Amino acid sequence: MTHDVVVLGSGAAGLTAALAAAQTGVDVGLYEKSGVIGGSSAISGGVPWIPLNHHQDAAGVCDSREEALAYLASLSLDRMDPAMAETFVDHARETIVWLEGTTEASFTLLPRYPDYHPENPGGKPDGGRSLDPGLFSYERLGAWQDKVARSKRSAHLKITDTTLGGGTGQLSDEELQRRMDADLRGCGNALVGPIIKALLDLGVEPVVNAQATDLVVEDGRVTGVRLLVDGGEQVVGARRGVILATGGFEWDADLVAAFLRGPMTAPTSVPTNTGDGLRMAMRVGAQLGNMGQAWWVPAVRIPGDTAFGQQRSNLVNRERTLPGSIMVNRAGRRFTNEATNYNALGGAFHQLDPVTFTYANLPAWLVFDHAHAVKYGTFGAPAGSPVPDWVTTAPTVRALAEQVGIDPDGLETTIDRWNGFVDHEADEDFHRGDSAYDRWSGDGDHRFLKASTLGRVDTGPFHAVQVESGTLGTSGGPRTDTSGHVLDTHLEPIPGLYAVGNVAAAPTAMAYGGAGGTLGPILVFGRLTGLAAAAELTIS
Ligand SMILES: Cc1cc2nc3c(=O)[nH]c(=O)nc-3n(C[C@H](O)[C@H](O)[C@H](O)COP(=O)(O)OP(=O)(O)OC[C@H]3O[C@@H](n4cnc5c(N)ncnc54)[C@H](O)[C@@H]3O)c2cc1C
């Protein structure tokens, strides 16, 4: 079997690259390791962050190239390649126009969803750069309707229905029934569904249970790939190029230990992301970049809760933002603004105490009072329902601390201090509630006010849950140029080899601009990479 372009991995990166290539008329082969397609992209929120997108025009959002670049630069910590950032910003708008023009994708602005550091230069406190992919009927996929990865949590919810997206997380019975009848799916499924449909219409039929294991190199050029397809070895040729889109290495303990800057014990992505693409790229001499980094997220592991046959790690976003909860370390001290964005918060978990030579903030616990539990529910248990028995509960703060192994004096002091901050509406330690972002996904009754996130912890019994350092996916890998060509250790393109998505060094490096900060660049560079590979000189 030989194609013009071979794409490995069927997440948003692989799908957009495959579509862009196929639309030029070349023959594309799309190979996926898992038994279902879509990868983490399909189980994600599905939100892309797209500066200057055309939906801003009707909504009256002001944005500019200068603002977008200044904003990304403010988050770069001198790690971002300006050429990559400029390519992203310059091609962002046209990528969404392309998706809406050539597939059934239909985005809307996520109303008022703030950028993640909205007060930085060029940041948008009132949002305008994060897009909702809406709903897509999976009946449109025919035989592929049930072969796409899905999340039971968000199955029929649009991102705007979720609490993170500003909704209640609930649908009326009639609306839920309507969506179930038409198999209307939102979030990540709504993002990947239209692209899959467009690929199928062009005759690109993904091959599942096909794990790429090695690249074929002839005379210094990548000319194909070795795969295990349903357990049997196959070699597939690539006349123009091979595109690595195999996701990150977060599920491979060796690679995590070798590269990530600090502990990461809770990957939230699909478990087939084991760094296969990274290993293949290293083997042919790729230069690596951004290797210590991941898209960080605090996570909770609920006993017995599984996804794709593995322990599930749940994102902890809402619970730590809502009033009546704080996060503490083993000394019982708060160590961050709990309501800050999940990616930046990862840094707090990696703070090394030079004296004890331990991670100062691991383990960490979310501590909340019973008023919080009753009003907001607990990790999926609805408001008003009993607190699940896997949560540690005690009648007093001191008893709670003793049960989980937190310093009791420290926790009592911290909670007294916190309650004082709440009474004066000013978190003097970590400024929780000062940023527009902190006030976004808290208590909707106090939307946009500090009270949406500031609340006393004073109503027993008290509860604690261990919070882990998790990731949405790693963001380091082979370095590429602006068209996705993988670079070797002399920074020369490796002929015939491309990479895009979490398998590659992220174009924005550590910068996570706002909701959609990973998928935005992935869609943009997915398209550019597909076009570049399709245009590469054919080998005979
Ligand atoms: C719960 C959750 C919510 C998220 N929400 C958002 C959001 O709203 N916005 C945002 O920007 N980001 C979000 N993210 C992050 C985002 O989903 C990822 O950054 C993005 O999906 C990565 O896309 P990708 O195509 O690189 O990888 P993936 O989508 O993970 O796809 C990689 C694919 O490659 C396959 N593969 C692996 N190895 C091989 C091999 N050897 N051969 C063939 N195939 C292989 C995998 O099975 C997988 O299907 C979220 C992540 C999670 C987990």
Ligand as a Chemical Component Dictionary entry (heavy atoms), coordinates in Angstrom:
data_LIG
# 
_chem_comp.id                   LIG 
_chem_comp.type                 NON-POLYMER 
_chem_comp.pdbx_formal_charge   0 
_chem_comp.three_letter_code    LIG 
# 
loop_
_chem_comp_atom.comp_id 
_chem_comp_atom.atom_id 
_chem_comp_atom.alt_atom_id 
_chem_comp_atom.type_symbol 
_chem_comp_atom.charge 
_chem_comp_atom.model_Cartn_x 
_chem_comp_atom.model_Cartn_y 
_chem_comp_atom.model_Cartn_z 
_chem_comp_atom.pdbx_ordinal 
LIG C1  C1  C 0 -10.867 16.380 28.831 1  
LIG C2  C2  C 0 -10.076 17.278 27.934 2  
LIG C3  C3  C 0 -10.606 18.508 27.559 3  
LIG C4  C4  C 0 -9.873  19.355 26.717 4  
LIG N1  N1  N 0 -10.452 20.503 26.255 5  
LIG C5  C5  C 0 -9.764  21.290 25.387 6  
LIG C6  C6  C 0 -10.377 22.422 24.782 7  
LIG O1  O1  O 0 -11.582 22.672 24.928 8  
LIG N2  N2  N 0 -9.610  23.217 23.987 9  
LIG C7  C7  C 0 -8.293  22.945 23.738 10 
LIG O2  O2  O 0 -7.648  23.707 23.035 11 
LIG N3  N3  N 0 -7.715  21.826 24.235 12 
LIG C8  C8  C 0 -8.419  20.998 25.019 13 
LIG N4  N4  N 0 -7.848  19.840 25.471 14 
LIG C9  C9  C 0 -6.514  19.467 24.963 15 
LIG C10 C10 C 0 -6.686  18.935 23.527 16 
LIG O3  O3  O 0 -7.717  17.982 23.513 17 
LIG C11 C11 C 0 -5.396  18.307 22.999 18 
LIG O4  O4  O 0 -4.337  19.222 23.144 19 
LIG C12 C12 C 0 -5.574  17.949 21.518 20 
LIG O5  O5  O 0 -6.732  17.172 21.357 21 
LIG C13 C13 C 0 -4.386  17.193 20.962 22 
LIG O6  O6  O 0 -4.672  16.885 19.620 23 
LIG P1  P1  P 0 -3.748  15.877 18.816 24 
LIG O7  O7  O 0 -4.421  15.653 17.512 25 
LIG O8  O8  O 0 -2.362  16.334 18.836 26 
LIG O9  O9  O 0 -3.796  14.549 19.703 27 
LIG P2  P2  P 0 -5.011  13.560 19.989 28 
LIG O10 O10 O 0 -6.321  14.207 19.752 29 
LIG O11 O11 O 0 -4.792  12.954 21.316 30 
LIG O12 O12 O 0 -4.847  12.456 18.861 31 
LIG C14 C14 C 0 -3.715  11.631 18.811 32 
LIG C15 C15 C 0 -4.149  10.334 18.161 33 
LIG O13 O13 O 0 -3.002  9.605  17.738 34 
LIG C16 C16 C 0 -3.238  8.230  17.986 35 
LIG N5  N5  N 0 -1.965  7.522  18.028 36 
LIG C17 C17 C 0 -1.074  7.460  19.057 37 
LIG N6  N6  N 0 -0.013  6.711  18.711 38 
LIG C18 C18 C 0 -0.238  6.275  17.455 39 
LIG C19 C19 C 0 0.488   5.433  16.573 40 
LIG N7  N7  N 0 1.656   4.898  16.920 41 
LIG N8  N8  N 0 -0.028  5.178  15.348 42 
LIG C20 C20 C 0 -1.232  5.706  14.976 43 
LIG N9  N9  N 0 -1.967  6.493  15.787 44 
LIG C21 C21 C 0 -1.471  6.789  17.006 45 
LIG C22 C22 C 0 -3.977  8.244  19.304 46 
LIG O14 O14 O 0 -4.651  7.012  19.498 47 
LIG C23 C23 C 0 -4.912  9.431  19.113 48 
LIG O15 O15 O 0 -6.130  9.028  18.519 49 
LIG C24 C24 C 0 -8.574  18.968 26.281 50 
LIG C25 C25 C 0 -8.062  17.723 26.641 51 
LIG C26 C26 C 0 -8.810  16.870 27.452 52 
LIG C27 C27 C 0 -8.232  15.542 27.789 53 
# 
loop_
_chem_comp_bond.comp_id 
_chem_comp_bond.atom_id_1 
_chem_comp_bond.atom_id_2 
_chem_comp_bond.value_order 
_chem_comp_bond.pdbx_ordinal 
LIG C1  C2  SING 1  
LIG C2  C3  SING 2  
LIG C2  C26 DOUB 3  
LIG C3  C4  DOUB 4  
LIG C4  N1  SING 5  
LIG C4  C24 SING 6  
LIG N1  C5  DOUB 7  
LIG C5  C6  SING 8  
LIG C5  C8  SING 9  
LIG C6  O1  DOUB 10 
LIG C6  N2  SING 11 
LIG N2  C7  SING 12 
LIG C7  O2  DOUB 13 
LIG C7  N3  SING 14 
LIG N3  C8  DOUB 15 
LIG C8  N4  SING 16 
LIG N4  C9  SING 17 
LIG N4  C24 SING 18 
LIG C9  C10 SING 19 
LIG C10 O3  SING 20 
LIG C10 C11 SING 21 
LIG C11 O4  SING 22 
LIG C11 C12 SING 23 
LIG C12 O5  SING 24 
LIG C12 C13 SING 25 
LIG C13 O6  SING 26 
LIG O6  P1  SING 27 
LIG P1  O7  DOUB 28 
LIG P1  O8  SING 29 
LIG P1  O9  SING 30 
LIG O9  P2  SING 31 
LIG P2  O10 DOUB 32 
LIG P2  O11 SING 33 
LIG P2  O12 SING 34 
LIG O12 C14 SING 35 
LIG C14 C15 SING 36 
LIG C15 O13 SING 37 
LIG C15 C23 SING 38 
LIG O13 C16 SING 39 
LIG C16 N5  SING 40 
LIG C16 C22 SING 41 
LIG N5  C17 SING 42 
LIG N5  C21 SING 43 
LIG C17 N6  DOUB 44 
LIG N6  C18 SING 45 
LIG C18 C19 SING 46 
LIG C18 C21 DOUB 47 
LIG C19 N7  SING 48 
LIG C19 N8  DOUB 49 
LIG N8  C20 SING 50 
LIG C20 N9  DOUB 51 
LIG N9  C21 SING 52 
LIG C22 O14 SING 53 
LIG C22 C23 SING 54 
LIG C23 O15 SING 55 
LIG C24 C25 DOUB 56 
LIG C25 C26 SING 57 
LIG C26 C27 SING 58 
# 
